[in-house]
Amino acid sequence: MVIGILLESFPFILLGVVISALLQTLVSDQLLQRWIPKKTIPGILFGCLLGIIFPLCECGIIPVVHRLIRKGMPPYIGIVFMMAGPVINPVVFTSTYVAFQAQPEMAISRMVLAFAASVFIGLWASRGVQASALRNTVSNANEQAAAGKTNIKHPHSNKAPNAAWKTKLHETLEHAAIEMFDVGKYLVLGATVTALLQTVVSKKWLFTLSDGDWTPHLFMMGLSYVLSICSTADSFVGATFIPDFSLGSVLAFLVFGAMLDIKSTLMLLKVFRFKTVATVLIISAVVVLLGSVAFDQLYMHL
């Protein structure tokens, strides 16, 4: 089961570290600064919608955000992108629509609730998260040293275009390898914990928790966090809980698990300090819980 989780996550991690490496070598700090909105509200909206350009899951998005923040993106926009990107992207919307063809409103509701939760997180992070919230890991120093070493060995100034292209390719591969090793160890740890929990939890026991106004939502949020299924595939798993669980509780499963799970939490702790990650988790849980319960109430009266 560990191998299955790793095989599911690996392509998205690989895509994330490749994009991260390309951002490092091809996008200058000055160019990035021109793209990013200066005001808070446009910055939050920018972070929410950035997943349309970079359609990555919760695993692949973390190295990309790590790189963007270190190149000058404000941490609050990076956090918003990490929360919204795994849900608000065309790949996830399509997979959700296909999985819930009998309930097409689920695809739209998933995007809306993730957007709302990300905006609340962004409003908090714009005030409470500064550059000091990032961890200064040894791997960051090693990466900077490697980058400096690469630049010394391959100066760009007097090279022909073909040689400069080869230098860029070499730098991209080197950064991707460093990032892959750095993030991969947290993915392996998270996949191991997830696989252990998946083998212990009984489906019969799950369905005993489907009654009540709040219990199913809380349970489905916890289950999505534990199972740590990729956001591009979790809709097909969530659809199997209908009609035993309400649509609102399944919606909570789809949104909360895509924003935060065991794998992504471990990788987030590699980038941000514990207090920041814990606060993001609490805000996400409260907004998703209230939103999914409200969805059930509205659906019952339609």
C-alpha positions in Angstrom: 0.0 0.0 0.0 2.9 2.4 0.7 4.2 1.7 -2.8 0.7 2.4 -4.2 0.5 5.8 -2.4 4.0 6.7 -3.6 3.2 5.8 -7.2 0.1 7.9 -7.1 1.9 10.9 -5.6 5.3 10.6 -7.4 4.2 12.0 -10.8 2.8 15.1 -9.1 5.8 15.6 -6.9 8.0 15.3 -9.9 6.0 17.8 -11.8 6.2 20.2 -8.8 9.9 20.0 -8.5 10.5 20.4 -12.2 8.3 23.5 -12.2 10.1 24.7 -9.1 13.5 24.2 -10.8 12.3 26.0 -14.0 11.1 28.9 -11.8 14.5 29.1 -10.2 16.5 29.2 -13.5 14.2 31.0 -15.9 12.1 33.4 -13.8 14.1 36.3 -12.3 13.2 37.8 -9.0 12.4 41.1 -10.7 10.0 39.5 -13.2 8.2 37.7 -10.4 7.8 41.0 -8.4 6.1 42.6 -11.4 3.6 39.8 -11.6 2.6 39.8 -8.0 -0.2 42.2 -6.9 1.0 44.7 -4.3 -2.3 45.1 -2.4 -3.7 42.4 0.0 -7.1 41.6 -1.6 -5.8 41.3 -5.2 -2.9 39.3 -3.8 -5.3 36.8 -2.1 -7.4 36.5 -5.3 -4.2 36.0 -7.3 -3.1 33.2 -5.0 -6.6 31.6 -5.2 -6.6 31.5 -9.0 -3.0 30.6 -9.6 -3.9 27.0 -9.6 -5.5 27.5 -13.0 -2.0 28.2 -14.4 -0.3 25.6 -12.3 -2.8 22.7 -11.9 -0.9 20.7 -9.2 -2.1 18.5 -6.4 -1.3 19.1 -2.7 2.0 17.2 -3.0 3.4 18.8 -6.1 2.4 22.4 -5.2 4.5 22.7 -2.0 8.0 22.7 -3.7 6.6 25.3 -6.2 5.3 27.6 -3.5 8.6 27.1 -1.5 10.5 28.3 -4.5 8.1 31.2 -5.2 8.3 32.5 -1.6 12.1 32.4 -1.7 12.1 34.3 -4.9 10.1 37.1 -3.4 6.4 36.1 -3.3 4.8 37.3 0.0 4.3 34.3 2.3 0.5 35.0 2.6 0.1 34.6 -1.2 2.1 31.4 -1.1 0.0 30.0 1.7 -3.2 30.9 -0.2 -1.9 29.2 -3.4 -1.0 26.1 -1.4 -4.6 25.8 0.0 -6.5 26.8 -3.1 -4.4 25.4 -5.8 -5.0 21.7 -5.2 -8.8 22.3 -5.6 -9.3 25.3 -7.8 -7.7 24.0 -11.0 -9.2 22.5 -14.2 -7.9 19.0 -13.6 -9.6 18.6 -10.2 -12.8 20.3 -11.4 -13.0 17.8 -14.3 -12.4 14.8 -12.1 -15.0 15.9 -9.6 -17.6 16.6 -12.3 -17.0 13.1 -13.8 -17.2 11.4 -10.4 -20.4 13.2 -9.4 -22.3 13.2 -12.7 -25.6 12.7 -10.8 -24.8 15.7 -8.5 -23.0 18.2 -10.8 -23.3 20.9 -8.2 -20.6 19.1 -6.2 -17.9 20.2 -8.6 -18.9 23.9 -8.3 -19.5 23.7 -4.6 -16.1 22.2 -4.0 -14.4 25.1 -5.8 -16.5 27.7 -4.0 -15.9 26.3 -0.5 -12.1 26.0 -1.1 -12.1 29.5 -2.4 -13.9 30.8 0.7 -11.6 28.9 3.1 -8.5 30.2 1.2 -9.7 33.8 1.4 -10.1 33.5 5.2 -6.6 32.0 5.5 -5.2 34.7 3.2 -6.8 37.5 5.3 -5.2 36.0 8.5 -1.8 35.2 6.8 -1.5 38.7 5.3 -1.4 40.0 8.9 0.1 37.2 10.9 2.7 35.5 8.6 6.0 37.1 7.8 9.2 35.8 6.3 10.2 34.6 9.8 7.4 32.0 9.5 9.7 30.1 7.1 12.2 27.5 8.3 15.8 28.2 7.4 16.7 24.6 6.8 20.1 23.2 6.1 18.9 22.0 2.7 18.1 25.6 1.7 21.7 26.5 2.4 22.9 23.5 0.5 20.7 24.5 -2.4 22.0 28.1 -2.4 25.5 26.8 -2.3 24.8 24.5 -5.2 23.3 27.3 -7.2 26.3 29.5 -6.5 28.6 26.7 -7.5 26.7 26.1 -10.7 26.9 29.8 -11.6 30.6 29.9 -11.0 31.3 26.9 -13.1 29.0 28.0 -15.9 29.1 31.8 -16.3 26.5 33.1 -18.8 28.2 36.3 -19.9 30.4 35.2 -22.8 28.8 32.0 -23.9 27.1 31.2 -27.2 23.3 30.7 -27.1 23.7 26.9 -27.4 26.1 26.8 -24.4 23.8 29.1 -22.4 20.9 26.7 -23.1 22.9 23.7 -21.9 23.9 25.7 -18.7 20.2 26.4 -18.0 19.3 22.8 -18.5 22.1 21.7 -16.1 21.0 24.2 -13.4 17.4 23.1 -13.8 18.2 19.4 -13.4 20.5 20.1 -10.4 17.8 22.2 -8.6 15.2 19.6 -9.4 17.3 16.8 -7.9 18.0 18.7 -4.7 14.3 19.6 -4.3 13.2 16.1 -5.0 15.4 14.6 -2.3 14.3 17.3 0.1 10.6 16.9 -0.3 10.6 13.1 -1.1 11.7 12.0 2.4 8.6 13.7 3.9 6.4 12.1 1.2 7.7 8.6 2.1 7.1 9.2 5.8 3.6 10.5 5.2 2.8 7.6 2.8 3.9 5.1 5.4 1.7 6.6 8.2 -1.2 6.8 5.7 -0.9 3.2 4.6 -0.8 2.0 8.2 -4.0 3.9 9.0 -5.8 2.6 5.9 -5.2 -1.0 6.8 -6.5 -0.5 10.4 -9.8 1.4 9.7 -12.8 -0.8 9.0 -15.5 0.4 6.5 -18.3 -1.1 8.6 -17.2 1.1 11.5 -17.1 4.1 9.2 -20.8 3.9 8.3 -21.9 3.9 11.9 -20.7 7.5 12.0 -23.0 8.7 9.2 -25.8 10.0 11.5 -26.1 13.5 13.0 -25.7 17.1 12.0 -22.0 17.6 12.8 -20.6 14.1 13.3 -20.5 13.0 9.7 -18.8 16.2 8.6 -16.1 16.0 11.3 -15.6 12.3 10.6 -15.2 12.8 6.8 -12.8 15.6 7.3 -10.7 13.5 9.6 -10.9 10.6 7.2 -9.7 12.7 4.3 -6.8 14.0 6.4 -5.8 10.4 7.3 -6.3 8.8 4.0 -4.3 11.5 2.2 -5.6 10.7 -1.3 -4.4 12.9 -4.1 -6.9 15.7 -5.0 -7.1 14.6 -8.6 -8.4 11.2 -7.5 -10.2 11.7 -4.2 -13.5 12.6 -5.8 -13.9 9.0 -7.0 -13.3 7.8 -3.4 -15.7 10.4 -2.0 -18.5 9.3 -4.4 -18.5 5.8 -2.9 -19.8 7.3 0.4 -23.1 8.4 -1.2 -25.9 7.7 -0.2 -24.6 6.5 3.2 -23.2 10.0 4.0 -24.8 13.3 3.2 -23.6 15.4 0.2 -22.3 18.1 2.7 -20.2 15.6 4.6 -18.7 14.3 1.3 -18.1 17.9 0.3 -16.1 18.3 3.5 -14.1 15.2 2.6 -13.3 16.6 -0.9 -12.3 20.1 0.3 -10.4 19.6 3.6 -8.4 16.5 2.4 -7.3 18.4 -0.7 -6.2 21.4 1.3 -4.5 19.5 4.1 -3.6 15.9 4.8 -0.9 13.9 6.5 1.6 14.0 3.6 1.1 17.8 2.9 1.3 18.7 6.6 4.6 16.9 7.0 5.9 18.7 3.9 4.5 22.1 5.1 6.3 21.7 8.4 9.5 21.5 6.3 8.8 25.0 4.9 6.8 26.7 7.7 7.0 26.8 11.4 4.6 24.7 13.5 2.5 27.6 14.7 1.8 28.8 11.2 0.8 25.3 10.0 -1.4 24.6 13.0 -3.2 28.0 12.5 -3.8 27.2 8.8 -5.2 23.8 9.7 -7.6 25.2 12.3 -8.9 28.0 10.0 -9.3 25.5 7.2 -11.2 23.0 9.4 -13.6 25.6 10.8 -14.5 27.2 7.5 -14.9 23.8 5.7 -17.0 22.4 8.6 -19.3 25.4 8.7 -19.5 25.6 4.9 -20.3 21.9 4.5 -23.0 21.9 7.2 -24.6 25.0 5.5 -24.5 23.2 2.2 -26.5 20.3 3.7 -29.0 22.7 5.1 -29.5 24.5 1.8 -29.7 21.3 -0.1 -32.4 20.0 2.2 -34.6 23.0 1.5 -34.2 23.0 -2.3 
